[in-house]
Amino acid sequence: MPFARCYYHLIWTTKHREPSITDSVAAHLYPTIRHKAIELRSEVLAINGMLDHIHVAATIHTSVSVADWMKHIKGASSYAVNSLLPNLPARFAWQNGYGVLTYGIKQVPFVVAYIENQQQNHAENSLYAYLETIDEE
């Protein structure tokens, strides 16, 4: 088995950037993402977000491409939210696309803290644009 230590910061948004990730949605969303990541032989180091987007710090097993990881994570999480919360005002869905950044082991504490403090970072406008990027436009 090859040795690999690859760390990813993944960012993606709700469909049309709708403010859909309420506390009740997050209560189902985050555990589902963690569980699906384990099934994909990956580890979630941190997960958090705002009403319209999510950040995940993770390792992704070498047998899984980032694109496949995202497809499975987004699919499983939206399915779980819609199944477990059938009375939402609108069907929960993710926007197409995502942002992904790689970083080294020395940056793990910084990235994890950045993700864990999303609400504070947004409230204080202390964001790193690079860590909030989901497309090249």
Backbone as CSV, one residue per row, in Angstrom:
resi,resn,N_x,N_y,N_z,CA_x,CA_y,CA_z,C_x,C_y,C_z
1,MET,0.845,-1.180,0.000,0.000,0.000,0.000,0.886,1.238,0.000
2,PRO,0.576,2.217,-0.831,1.417,3.416,-0.881,1.237,4.284,0.365
3,PHE,2.278,5.015,0.685,2.203,5.972,1.785,1.758,7.309,1.215
4,ALA,0.763,7.910,1.828,0.292,9.225,1.387,-0.265,9.979,2.584
5,ARG,0.073,11.233,2.678,-0.495,12.137,3.668,-0.910,13.385,2.907
6,CYS,-2.120,13.361,2.396,-2.644,14.487,1.630,-3.801,15.093,2.404
7,TYR,-3.757,16.384,2.599,-4.780,17.102,3.344,-5.517,18.032,2.392
8,TYR,-6.837,18.043,2.509,-7.673,18.821,1.609,-8.589,19.752,2.395
9,HIS,-8.787,20.937,1.860,-9.794,21.878,2.339,-10.813,21.981,1.211
10,LEU,-12.016,21.484,1.467,-13.061,21.427,0.448,-14.178,22.395,0.824
11,ILE,-14.657,23.142,-0.168,-15.692,24.131,0.049,-16.756,23.936,-1.018
12,TRP,-18.028,23.924,-0.633,-19.089,23.881,-1.615,-20.329,24.570,-1.071
13,THR,-21.236,24.914,-1.980,-22.377,25.747,-1.614,-23.700,25.028,-1.834
14,THR,-24.703,25.563,-1.171,-26.060,25.077,-1.383,-26.552,25.545,-2.754
15,LYS,-27.543,24.871,-3.270,-28.132,25.213,-4.573,-28.606,26.669,-4.546
16,HIS,-28.163,27.429,-5.524,-28.498,28.858,-5.650,-28.082,29.660,-4.417
17,ARG,-27.161,29.101,-3.662,-26.682,29.725,-2.416,-27.837,30.067,-1.468
18,GLU,-28.823,29.199,-1.485,-29.951,29.367,-0.566,-29.454,29.187,0.868
19,PRO,-29.978,29.962,1.816,-29.561,29.833,3.221,-30.221,28.607,3.870
20,SER,-29.790,27.423,3.440,-30.461,26.173,3.792,-29.841,25.412,4.957
21,ILE,-28.607,25.743,5.322,-27.932,24.949,6.356,-28.243,25.546,7.726
22,THR,-29.472,25.294,8.165,-29.901,25.725,9.490,-29.306,24.766,10.526
23,ASP,-29.498,25.072,11.783,-28.991,24.191,12.839,-29.579,22.786,12.726
24,SER,-30.876,22.689,12.419,-31.496,21.356,12.319,-30.955,20.588,11.114
25,VAL,-30.672,21.277,10.014,-30.076,20.618,8.850,-28.649,20.193,9.182
26,ALA,-27.876,21.082,9.763,-26.479,20.776,10.113,-26.393,19.576,11.066
27,ALA,-27.381,19.433,11.940,-27.383,18.316,12.897,-27.439,16.964,12.191
28,HIS,-27.990,16.911,10.994,-28.021,15.676,10.205,-26.913,15.658,9.150
29,LEU,-26.621,16.817,8.617,-25.660,16.949,7.529,-24.248,16.564,7.957
30,TYR,-23.762,17.141,9.020,-22.379,16.927,9.429,-22.084,15.478,9.802
31,PRO,-22.935,14.834,10.610,-22.666,13.410,10.903,-22.727,12.529,9.650
32,THR,-23.624,12.845,8.724,-23.712,12.065,7.486,-22.429,12.195,6.685
33,ILE,-21.899,13.401,6.598,-20.645,13.621,5.864,-19.507,12.849,6.529
34,ARG,-19.431,12.911,7.844,-18.386,12.168,8.561,-18.520,10.659,8.305
35,HIS,-19.746,10.151,8.382,-19.975,8.718,8.183,-19.615,8.297,6.760
36,LYS,-20.047,9.069,5.773,-19.749,8.727,4.382,-18.245,8.785,4.134
37,ALA,-17.567,9.744,4.732,-16.112,9.842,4.582,-15.433,8.578,5.108
38,ILE,-15.899,8.063,6.236,-15.338,6.824,6.779,-15.549,5.676,5.796
39,GLU,-16.751,5.604,5.198,-17.011,4.566,4.196,-16.046,4.677,3.018
40,LEU,-15.615,5.904,2.715,-14.685,6.147,1.615,-13.219,6.079,2.081
41,ARG,-13.020,5.531,3.272,-11.681,5.355,3.847,-10.958,6.695,3.997
42,SER,-11.721,7.711,4.371,-11.205,9.058,4.550,-11.501,9.520,5.966
43,GLU,-10.885,10.616,6.343,-11.098,11.160,7.673,-11.443,12.635,7.568
44,VAL,-12.509,13.033,8.259,-12.867,14.446,8.352,-12.170,15.000,9.586
45,LEU,-11.342,15.999,9.379,-10.612,16.641,10.478,-11.406,17.789,11.081
46,ALA,-12.213,18.454,10.254,-13.066,19.555,10.714,-14.179,19.745,9.706
47,ILE,-15.328,20.180,10.210,-16.465,20.463,9.335,-17.277,21.582,9.968
48,ASN,-17.657,22.544,9.146,-18.442,23.672,9.625,-18.855,24.485,8.410
49,GLY,-19.670,25.448,8.621,-20.062,26.284,7.507,-20.991,27.395,7.917
50,MET,-21.581,27.991,6.906,-22.549,29.061,7.081,-23.874,28.570,6.493
51,LEU,-24.855,29.422,6.437,-26.165,29.020,5.929,-26.121,28.563,4.477
52,ASP,-25.160,29.088,3.698,-25.144,28.793,2.266,-23.909,28.063,1.769
53,HIS,-23.011,27.700,2.647,-21.832,26.945,2.200,-21.224,26.165,3.352
54,ILE,-20.350,25.235,2.972,-19.741,24.342,3.948,-18.249,24.218,3.672
55,HIS,-17.489,24.033,4.735,-16.050,23.788,4.657,-15.768,22.446,5.321
56,VAL,-14.899,21.668,4.700,-14.484,20.396,5.284,-12.973,20.266,5.123
57,ALA,-12.294,19.955,6.206,-10.883,19.568,6.150,-10.866,18.056,6.249
58,ALA,-10.187,17.412,5.303,-10.232,15.954,5.268,-8.966,15.378,4.653
59,THR,-8.765,14.126,4.954,-7.823,13.318,4.188,-8.682,12.477,3.258
60,ILE,-8.195,12.173,2.086,-8.936,11.347,1.136,-8.015,10.206,0.729
61,HIS,-8.521,8.997,0.876,-7.719,7.820,0.569,-7.270,7.852,-0.886
62,THR,-6.095,7.326,-1.151,-5.528,7.356,-2.501,-6.355,6.582,-3.528
63,SER,-7.223,5.700,-3.076,-8.054,4.931,-4.006,-9.279,5.713,-4.481
64,VAL,-9.496,6.906,-3.935,-10.675,7.705,-4.257,-10.226,9.052,-4.820
65,SER,-10.728,9.400,-5.982,-10.406,10.718,-6.531,-11.196,11.786,-5.771
66,VAL,-10.711,13.006,-5.808,-11.427,14.106,-5.160,-12.820,14.246,-5.772
67,ALA,-12.918,14.143,-7.092,-14.218,14.275,-7.764,-15.196,13.199,-7.290
68,ASP,-14.737,11.958,-7.173,-15.610,10.889,-6.687,-15.978,11.099,-5.227
69,TRP,-15.017,11.527,-4.428,-15.284,11.804,-3.011,-16.396,12.843,-2.897
70,MET,-16.271,13.927,-3.646,-17.277,14.986,-3.604,-18.637,14.470,-4.064
71,LYS,-18.663,13.691,-5.134,-19.927,13.150,-5.659,-20.627,12.328,-4.581
72,HIS,-19.881,11.450,-3.917,-20.469,10.592,-2.888,-20.882,11.386,-1.653
73,ILE,-20.066,12.312,-1.228,-20.371,13.111,-0.036,-21.597,13.988,-0.283
74,LYS,-21.617,14.686,-1.410,-22.757,15.561,-1.708,-24.036,14.747,-1.886
75,GLY,-23.942,13.631,-2.589,-25.123,12.797,-2.803,-25.681,12.225,-1.519
76,ALA,-24.823,11.643,-0.710,-25.271,11.029,0.544,-25.834,12.070,1.508
77,SER,-25.190,13.223,1.578,-25.627,14.231,2.545,-26.958,14.873,2.148
78,SER,-27.146,15.173,0.863,-28.423,15.762,0.457,-29.547,14.735,0.593
79,TYR,-29.273,13.489,0.248,-30.262,12.429,0.408,-30.669,12.287,1.882
80,ALA,-29.693,12.277,2.771,-29.983,12.118,4.205,-30.827,13.273,4.729
81,VAL,-30.458,14.495,4.379,-31.220,15.652,4.863,-32.665,15.572,4.372
82,ASN,-32.849,15.284,3.091,-34.206,15.226,2.543,-35.011,14.056,3.103
83,SER,-34.350,12.948,3.424,-35.043,11.796,4.014,-35.399,12.026,5.471
84,LEU,-34.467,12.618,6.214,-34.662,12.789,7.655,-35.481,14.026,8.008
85,LEU,-35.507,14.991,7.094,-36.265,16.229,7.329,-37.211,16.477,6.148
86,PRO,-38.242,15.648,6.005,-39.112,15.762,4.834,-39.971,17.025,4.807
87,ASN,-40.069,17.736,5.912,-40.931,18.917,5.968,-40.171,20.231,5.790
88,LEU,-38.993,20.172,5.215,-38.261,21.409,4.934,-39.067,22.258,3.945
89,PRO,-38.935,23.586,4.017,-39.680,24.437,3.089,-39.350,24.159,1.619
90,ALA,-38.129,23.743,1.348,-37.702,23.404,-0.015,-36.754,22.212,0.071
91,ARG,-36.700,21.462,-1.008,-35.800,20.307,-1.074,-34.357,20.780,-0.914
92,PHE,-33.591,20.103,-0.059,-32.187,20.460,0.159,-31.352,19.958,-1.008
93,ALA,-30.487,20.822,-1.539,-29.632,20.424,-2.657,-28.347,21.234,-2.638
94,TRP,-27.325,20.660,-3.227,-26.029,21.324,-3.375,-25.902,21.918,-4.778
95,GLN,-25.168,22.993,-4.871,-24.814,23.599,-6.154,-23.813,22.691,-6.863
96,ASN,-23.762,22.725,-8.172,-22.711,22.012,-8.897,-21.374,22.651,-8.552
97,GLY,-20.336,21.858,-8.613,-18.987,22.379,-8.395,-18.578,22.412,-6.934
98,TYR,-17.333,22.787,-6.744,-16.739,22.860,-5.406,-15.366,23.497,-5.539
99,GLY,-14.799,23.871,-4.414,-13.414,24.323,-4.368,-12.620,23.309,-3.567
100,VAL,-11.383,23.096,-3.953,-10.526,22.178,-3.208,-9.108,22.740,-3.179
101,LEU,-8.544,22.746,-2.009,-7.173,23.204,-1.801,-6.416,22.109,-1.068
102,THR,-5.144,21.997,-1.338,-4.314,21.063,-0.587,-3.406,21.863,0.344
103,TYR,-2.993,21.227,1.394,-2.082,21.867,2.341,-1.276,20.795,3.049
104,GLY,-0.217,21.227,3.707,0.675,20.295,4.375,0.346,20.107,5.841
105,ILE,1.010,19.145,6.442,0.735,18.788,7.839,0.951,19.967,8.796
106,LYS,1.877,20.850,8.482,2.120,22.010,9.359,0.957,22.988,9.356
107,GLN,0.143,22.987,8.290,-0.994,23.893,8.201,-2.280,23.305,8.771
108,VAL,-2.264,22.032,9.162,-3.475,21.383,9.674,-4.099,22.174,10.819
109,PRO,-3.368,22.566,11.846,-4.004,23.309,12.948,-4.656,24.625,12.486
110,PHE,-4.013,25.325,11.562,-4.576,26.585,11.062,-5.876,26.340,10.300
111,VAL,-5.877,25.372,9.387,-7.066,25.085,8.572,-8.206,24.584,9.456
112,VAL,-7.918,23.703,10.380,-8.947,23.194,11.292,-9.545,24.343,12.100
113,ALA,-8.712,25.208,12.646,-9.211,26.357,13.422,-10.032,27.294,12.545
114,TYR,-9.582,27.532,11.320,-10.317,28.397,10.402,-11.713,27.841,10.152
115,ILE,-11.809,26.548,9.935,-13.107,25.923,9.686,-13.966,25.926,10.943
116,GLU,-13.399,25.584,12.069,-14.167,25.541,13.313,-14.698,26.912,13.713
117,ASN,-14.045,27.978,13.263,-14.441,29.344,13.623,-15.143,30.079,12.488
118,GLN,-15.837,29.367,11.626,-16.489,29.983,10.469,-17.431,31.124,10.844
119,GLN,-18.298,30.921,11.813,-19.250,31.965,12.169,-18.525,33.226,12.646
120,GLN,-17.524,33.051,13.471,-16.756,34.193,13.973,-15.993,34.871,12.839
121,ASN,-15.376,34.094,11.964,-14.630,34.665,10.840,-15.544,35.516,9.959
122,HIS,-16.738,35.019,9.683,-17.682,35.771,8.849,-18.192,37.007,9.587
123,ALA,-18.510,36.864,10.859,-19.027,37.990,11.645,-18.006,39.118,11.746
124,GLU,-16.743,38.764,11.883,-15.674,39.758,12.034,-15.044,40.137,10.697
125,ASN,-15.548,39.542,9.619,-14.985,39.749,8.282,-13.477,39.495,8.273
126,SER,-13.083,38.441,8.975,-11.669,38.054,9.027,-11.461,36.795,8.191
127,LEU,-11.917,36.875,6.955,-11.868,35.737,6.049,-10.601,35.767,5.217
128,TYR,-10.157,34.602,4.817,-9.088,34.460,3.837,-9.772,34.078,2.530
129,ALA,-9.785,35.002,1.589,-10.493,34.771,0.317,-10.083,33.452,-0.311
130,TYR,-8.822,33.126,-0.240,-8.301,31.887,-0.825,-8.996,30.672,-0.225
131,LEU,-9.296,30.711,1.067,-9.931,29.584,1.744,-11.450,29.582,1.588
132,GLU,-11.983,30.576,0.893,-13.425,30.656,0.647,-13.774,30.441,-0.817
133,THR,-12.781,30.139,-1.641,-12.965,30.071,-3.093,-13.617,28.762,-3.521
134,ILE,-14.668,28.894,-4.338,-15.329,27.699,-4.863,-15.277,27.626,-6.384
135,ASP,-14.870,28.702,-7.037,-14.687,28.662,-8.487,-13.645,29.697,-8.889
136,GLU,-13.234,29.647,-10.151,-12.171,30.526,-10.619,-12.640,31.891,-11.068
137,GLU,-13.953,32.112,-11.072,-14.490,33.398,-11.543,-14.398,34.451,-10.478
